[in-house]
Amino acid sequence: MTNPFDDESGIFLVLVNDEGQHSLWPRFADVPAGWTPTFGPAGRAACLTHIESTWTDLRPKSLIAATDGSTTH
């Protein structure tokens, strides 16, 4: 059985969670709680291109805020 996440001909969504983390998700699968579709449905390559162009800082938002001094204590 082929892993649906590796299916080059599959149709996918790009999901984002509250921490700004992105996920490539097969269109046929239910979107998990805490994740929101932000791109697609589209081919795998288009979704990966979108992720690469929009998720440029891989740190979670909470870590970015903590290390950039954006939070108040």
N, C-alpha and C positions, 0 to 999 in steps of 0.2 A: 504494500500500500504506500502511495506517495504522500509525503507530508504536504498538506494543503497550503502551508506558508511558503513552500518552495515551488509551487506550481507556476511556471513562467507564463502559462496561458490563462491563469486564474484572474478573476475580477476581485479587487480588494477595496477596502476603505482605509483611510488613515485616521487613527483615533488619537486623542490627546486626553490626558488626565489632568487633575487639578495642579499637579506639580510641573506641568508643561512637558511631560515625557510623551513621546510618540510611539505608536505601534502600528504595524502593518497587519491588517485583519481581513480574513476572507469574507466576502460579502454574504455568503450563505450562513455564517455563524452569527449567533446573537451577540450584540454589543454588550460587554460585561459592565456591571455596575461601576460607576466612577469614571467611565470613559465616554467621550463625546466624539462622534464622527466629524471631521473637519475637512475632508477631501475625499472625492470619489463618489460613487464607484468608478473605478478606472483600472487599467491594466497594472500589473505588478511594477513594471519599469516606471510608469508615470507616478505611481504612489511613492516609490523609492526616491525619485527625483524631487518630488514635493518635500518629503521628509528631509532630504539632504539640504535643500535650500531654505527650509524654515526652522529646523531644529539645529541651530548652529552652536548653541551652548548646551552640552549634554547634562549639565548639573541640574538637579531638581530646583524648582523655584525657591524652596525654603533654604537650600544651601546657598544659592546665589544671593538671596537677601541677607543671610547671616554673614557671608564672607565679604559682601560689598558694603556692609554697615548700613543697610537699608532698613533694619528693624530697630525698634526702640525697646530698651530694657527697663 
